[in-house]
Amino acid sequence: MEKLPYDRIFKMKKIILALALLLIFASCQKKSETVPEPDANIAEQSEEDARLAYYKEINALWDENHTFNSDYQGEISVGTLFTYPFVQGSSNDSYLRKDWKTMTHDEEGSIFLDSRNAYDDQNLIIYGHYVYLSYDPSGTHKFTPLRLLTEEENYEENKYITLQLENEIRTYQIAYVYYVGTYVTDDGVRHTEEGLQYYWTNFEDDYFQEYLKNVRKDALYDTGVEIDDNDHLLTLQTCVENKPELREIVLAKLISTESTR
């Protein structure tokens, strides 16, 4: 067979390359003309699949932790500040200085729901220790990060609280952040300032109005969120650094409930 000269081979390669590029371009045009519009049903199905996978994951976590310790109640998340497990003991002393996993003494204790609370109560109260920055410079242990909510600039990013429970996720929005004073009587019992007693699981009507009036007055800033008689509440309580007589209170209201099983 006669060998083609180099220049003819080069020219043919150029022609073949040009033809190939034209074919590719035509193919792409054809494909672009026939690409279907995004299927909304597929997008919705993908979102639903992701949601169900998330539910499966968090439900498995709840089941595992509750099997390990039947006092385990779920996970509490406050904005970007923290996510922690919380428990409920037979008394409010049960986990005050006890780790819920090892069941051994721990000065930082565990985060716990008031022992009197049922989940249909008007007001759920969750307690967590404030750990002094001299002990933990990171300021991340237990309820210590709640100190950041005393500054209005930190509100927007952290205004939602979620409780992941056995069968549902509850979302709350923070309405008020305030300090309440306490005092100790001769019998050694610590009392809360009159009119700001946050720790009732269900408020008497008259007292609730007085309480809300005082909370609004003492709020550290205006969130624009109001609370009324029909709201279900979540109260977080912790201590204040170098002010043993004060307690920081974060008061939020329920805005949504999502079933997970």
C-alpha positions in Angstrom: 0.0 0.0 0.0 1.3 3.4 -0.9 2.3 5.5 2.1 0.8 8.9 2.4 3.2 11.8 2.6 3.5 13.5 6.0 1.8 16.7 4.8 -1.2 14.9 3.5 -1.5 12.9 6.8 -1.3 16.2 8.7 -4.0 17.8 6.5 -6.3 14.7 6.9 -5.9 14.8 10.7 -6.9 18.4 10.7 -10.0 17.6 8.6 -10.9 14.7 10.8 -10.5 16.8 13.9 -12.6 19.5 12.5 -15.3 17.0 11.5 -15.2 15.5 15.0 -15.6 18.9 16.6 -18.6 19.7 14.4 -20.2 16.4 15.3 -19.6 17.0 19.0 -21.1 20.5 18.7 -24.1 19.3 16.9 -24.6 16.5 19.4 -24.4 19.0 22.3 -26.9 21.3 20.6 -29.3 18.4 20.1 -28.9 17.3 23.7 -29.4 20.8 25.0 -32.6 21.1 22.9 -34.0 17.9 24.4 -33.0 18.3 28.1 -36.2 18.0 30.1 -37.3 20.5 32.7 -36.4 19.5 36.3 -39.0 17.1 37.7 -40.5 18.7 40.8 -41.8 15.3 41.9 -38.2 13.9 41.8 -36.9 16.8 43.8 -39.7 16.4 46.4 -39.0 12.7 46.6 -35.3 13.3 47.2 -36.1 15.7 50.0 -38.5 13.3 51.6 -35.9 10.5 51.4 -33.3 12.7 53.1 -35.8 13.6 55.8 -36.7 10.0 56.4 -33.0 9.1 56.6 -32.5 11.8 59.1 -35.4 10.7 61.2 -34.0 7.1 61.2 -30.6 8.3 62.4 -31.9 10.5 65.2 -34.5 7.9 66.3 -31.7 5.2 66.5 -29.6 7.6 68.6 -32.6 8.2 71.0 -33.2 4.4 71.3 -29.6 3.6 71.9 -29.2 6.3 74.6 -32.5 5.5 76.3 -31.6 1.8 76.4 -28.3 2.7 78.0 -30.0 5.1 80.6 -33.8 5.2 80.9 -33.5 8.8 82.3 -32.3 10.0 78.9 -34.8 12.3 77.3 -33.3 13.6 74.1 -31.0 16.3 72.7 -31.2 20.0 73.2 -29.7 22.4 70.6 -29.5 26.2 71.0 -28.7 27.8 67.7 -25.0 27.4 66.8 -24.1 27.4 70.5 -24.4 23.7 71.5 -26.1 20.4 71.2 -26.2 18.3 74.3 -28.1 15.3 75.7 -30.5 15.9 78.6 -32.0 13.7 81.2 -34.8 13.7 83.8 -34.1 12.3 87.2 -36.5 11.4 90.1 -35.5 14.7 91.7 -33.7 17.8 90.6 -30.7 16.7 92.7 -30.3 13.4 90.7 -28.0 14.8 88.0 -26.9 18.1 89.6 -23.4 16.7 90.1 -23.6 13.4 88.2 -22.7 12.4 84.7 -25.6 10.6 83.0 -23.4 8.2 81.1 -20.9 7.1 83.8 -23.3 7.7 86.7 -20.3 9.0 88.7 -19.7 12.3 90.4 -19.1 15.2 88.1 -18.9 18.8 89.2 -20.3 19.9 85.9 -23.3 17.5 86.3 -25.7 16.8 83.4 -28.2 18.9 81.6 -31.6 17.9 83.0 -35.3 18.5 82.7 -37.2 19.5 85.9 -38.2 16.3 87.6 -41.8 17.6 87.9 -42.3 18.1 84.2 -44.5 16.2 81.8 -44.2 17.1 78.2 -47.8 18.5 78.0 -47.0 21.1 80.7 -47.3 24.7 79.9 -43.6 25.3 80.8 -40.7 22.9 80.4 -37.7 23.9 82.6 -34.2 22.7 81.7 -31.2 23.3 83.9 -27.5 23.3 83.1 -24.4 24.4 85.0 -22.4 27.5 84.1 -18.7 26.5 84.2 -16.4 29.4 85.1 -14.1 30.6 82.4 -11.2 30.3 84.8 -11.8 26.6 84.8 -12.8 26.2 81.2 -11.4 29.0 79.0 -13.2 27.7 76.0 -16.6 28.6 77.5 -18.2 25.7 75.8 -19.2 23.3 78.7 -22.8 22.7 79.5 -24.9 25.8 79.6 -22.0 28.2 79.7 -22.5 29.4 76.1 -25.9 30.8 77.1 -24.0 33.8 78.4 -23.6 34.9 74.7 -27.4 35.4 74.5 -27.2 38.2 77.0 -25.8 40.3 74.0 -28.3 41.2 71.4 -25.8 40.8 68.6 -25.8 37.0 69.2 -29.6 36.6 69.1 -30.3 36.3 65.4 -28.0 33.4 64.8 -29.1 31.5 67.9 -32.8 32.4 68.4 -34.1 28.9 67.8 -34.0 26.0 70.3 -34.8 22.4 69.3 -35.6 19.5 71.5 -35.2 16.1 69.8 -37.5 13.8 71.8 -38.6 10.2 71.5 -41.1 10.7 68.8 -40.8 14.3 67.7 -38.7 17.4 67.3 -40.0 20.6 69.0 -38.7 24.0 67.8 -38.9 27.0 70.1 -38.1 30.6 69.5 -36.4 32.7 72.2 -38.6 35.6 73.3 -36.8 36.9 76.4 -33.4 36.7 78.0 -33.1 38.2 81.5 -31.4 37.9 84.9 -33.3 37.1 88.1 -32.1 37.6 91.6 -32.1 35.0 94.3 -31.5 35.0 98.1 -30.8 32.4 100.8 -32.9 32.4 104.0 -31.6 31.4 107.4 -32.7 27.8 106.8 -30.3 27.6 103.9 -33.0 27.5 101.2 -32.5 29.6 98.1 -35.5 31.6 96.9 -36.2 33.5 93.7 -37.1 37.1 93.5 -40.8 37.6 93.8 -42.7 38.1 90.5 -40.0 36.4 88.5 -40.5 32.8 89.6 -39.8 31.0 86.3 -39.9 27.5 87.7 -43.7 26.7 87.6 -44.5 23.9 85.3 -48.0 25.4 84.9 -48.7 29.0 85.9 -51.8 30.3 87.6 -53.5 32.8 85.3 -53.1 35.9 87.5 -49.5 35.1 88.3 -48.6 34.4 84.7 -49.6 37.9 83.7 -47.6 39.4 86.5 -44.6 37.2 85.5 -44.7 38.2 81.9 -45.0 41.9 82.8 -41.9 41.6 85.0 -40.0 39.6 82.3 -40.7 42.2 79.6 -39.5 44.9 82.0 -36.3 43.1 82.9 -35.5 41.7 79.4 -32.0 42.5 78.3 -33.2 43.5 74.8 -36.3 43.4 72.6 -36.5 40.3 70.4 -39.8 41.3 68.9 -41.3 37.9 70.0 -44.4 38.0 72.2 -45.8 35.4 74.5 -49.5 34.9 75.4 -51.6 32.6 77.5 -51.9 29.9 74.8 -48.2 29.4 74.3 -46.2 26.4 75.4 -42.9 27.6 76.9 -39.4 26.4 77.4 -37.3 27.9 80.2 -33.5 27.4 80.3 -31.7 28.3 83.6 -28.0 28.7 84.4 -25.8 30.7 86.8 -23.9 33.9 86.1 -20.1 34.2 86.5 -18.9 36.0 89.7 -22.6 36.8 90.6 -23.8 33.8 92.7 -27.0 35.5 93.6 -28.1 35.8 89.9 -29.5 33.3 87.4 -29.7 33.8 83.7 -33.1 32.8 82.2 -33.8 32.1 78.6 -37.5 32.0 77.9 -38.8 30.6 74.5 -42.1 29.6 73.0 -43.0 26.6 71.0 -43.4 27.4 67.3 -43.5 23.9 65.6 -43.6 20.2 66.3 -42.5 17.6 63.8 -43.2 13.9 64.2 -40.2 11.6 63.6 -41.8 8.1 63.9 
